[in-house]
């Protein structure tokens, strides 16, 4: 992978792809992709619960968020 920078016209060459970086068309990365690079992964939890007034009905609830395994701090915060 090559990365060359020319400060005069801000031409960036990265892995053979040319991109002119100006304030109008600056290169932006997806925040979810950045979180994955930081060690986050998509966590899914299926929670089954019953309402006090309808004990014969089992309700499902699906929760998804980016969280850090194996500690899962966001999941435990949601459950508390």
C-alpha positions in Angstrom: 0.0 0.0 0.0 1.4 3.4 -1.0 0.5 6.7 0.4 2.0 9.9 -1.2 1.1 13.4 -0.3 1.6 16.6 -2.3 1.0 19.5 0.0 0.7 22.1 -2.7 -2.5 20.8 -4.3 -3.4 18.2 -1.6 -3.4 15.2 -4.0 -3.5 11.9 -2.1 -2.5 8.6 -3.7 -3.6 5.6 -1.6 -3.3 2.1 -3.1 -3.5 3.4 -6.6 -6.6 5.5 -6.1 -6.3 9.3 -6.7 -8.5 11.7 -4.8 -8.3 15.5 -4.6 -9.0 16.5 -1.1 -10.8 19.9 -0.8 -13.1 21.1 1.9 -16.1 20.4 -0.4 -15.3 16.8 -1.1 -13.2 15.7 1.9 -12.9 11.9 2.4 -15.2 10.8 5.1 -15.3 7.4 6.7 -18.4 5.5 7.9 -18.7 5.8 11.8 -19.8 2.2 12.1 -16.6 1.1 10.2 -14.4 3.2 12.4 -16.1 1.6 15.5 -15.3 -1.9 14.1 -11.6 -0.9 13.7 -11.7 0.2 17.4 -12.8 -3.4 18.4 -16.5 -3.0 18.4 -18.8 -5.6 16.8 -22.5 -5.8 16.2 -24.1 -7.4 19.2 -27.6 -8.9 19.0 -29.7 -9.9 22.1 -33.1 -11.5 22.0 -34.9 -10.8 25.2 -38.1 -12.8 26.1 -40.4 -11.3 28.7 -43.9 -11.5 30.0 -46.2 -8.7 31.0 -47.8 -8.9 34.4 -51.4 -8.7 33.1 -50.9 -11.3 30.3 -48.7 -14.1 31.8 -49.7 -16.6 29.1 -48.1 -14.5 26.4 -44.3 -14.5 25.8 -43.1 -11.3 24.2 -39.8 -11.1 22.2 -37.6 -8.0 22.0 -34.6 -7.8 19.7 -31.8 -5.4 20.7 -28.8 -4.5 18.5 -25.9 -2.2 19.0 -22.1 -2.0 18.5 -20.4 -3.4 21.7 -17.1 -4.7 22.8 -16.8 -8.5 23.4 -16.5 -10.2 25.9 -17.4 -7.5 28.5 -20.5 -6.1 26.6 -20.7 -2.9 28.6 -23.5 -1.4 26.4 -25.6 -4.6 26.7 -25.3 -4.7 30.5 -26.1 -0.9 30.7 -29.3 -1.6 28.7 -30.3 -4.5 30.8 -29.8 -2.6 34.1 
